[in-house]
Amino acid sequence: PQIVVSVYGPDFFGNDVVRGYGAVHVPFTPGRHTRTIPMFVPESTSRLQKFTSWFTGRRPEFTDPRVVAQGEGREVTRVRSQGFVTISFNVV
């Protein structure tokens, strides 16, 4: 099993935009586990798309969160690294 994290926040114009996506496998062994998830954001592929997304306030984002958890199809997606999220698990 995996946990998919989607982080949203306001941009300069006050619109909610994606700040990052990430995924991590849930540990199976009992105990306290800490995982650091590298976050990424989809990027526009052309300058025209970048300008249009800036002008309209709508940046590229995934419509299906399963894309983040699966490996297939992501090798052709242009992304930019966007920080880290630390998550703690208490497995019984």
VENRA-V628877 format. One record per residue. N is the residue number from 1. RES is the residue in one small letter. PHI is phi in radians with two decimals (NA if undefined). Layout:
n res phi
N RES PHI
N RES PHI
This chain:
n res phi
1 p NA
2 q -2.24
3 i -1.95
4 v -1.81
5 v -1.97
6 s -2.13
7 v -1.92
8 y -2.12
9 g -2.85
10 p -1.32
11 d -1.72
12 f -1.06
13 f -1.62
14 g 1.54
15 n -1.43
16 d -1.33
17 v -2.21
18 v -1.25
19 r -1.79
20 g 2.99
21 y -2.16
22 g -2.87
23 a -2.56
24 v -2.57
25 h -1.36
26 v -1.40
27 p -1.21
28 f -1.67
29 t -1.35
30 p -1.13
31 g 2.20
32 r -1.69
33 h -2.22
34 t -2.06
35 r -2.18
36 t -1.86
37 i -1.79
38 p -1.27
39 m -1.75
40 f -2.47
41 v -2.24
42 p -1.14
43 e -1.96
44 s -1.23
45 t -1.59
46 s -2.27
47 r -1.14
48 l -1.12
49 q -1.14
50 k -1.09
51 f -1.14
52 t -1.10
53 s -1.19
54 w -1.18
55 f -1.17
56 t -1.51
57 g 1.42
58 r -1.90
59 r -1.59
60 p -1.11
61 e -2.64
62 f -1.40
63 t -1.50
64 d -2.07
65 p -1.17
66 r -1.17
67 v -1.07
68 v -1.20
69 a -1.38
70 q -1.65
71 g -1.55
72 e -1.29
73 g 1.55
74 r -1.43
75 e -1.22
76 v -1.74
77 t -1.56
78 r -1.46
79 v -2.29
80 r -2.23
81 s -1.16
82 q -2.45
83 g 1.65
84 f -2.42
85 v -2.21
86 t -1.80
87 i -2.22
88 s -2.02
89 f -2.01
90 n -2.01
91 v -1.69
92 v -1.78
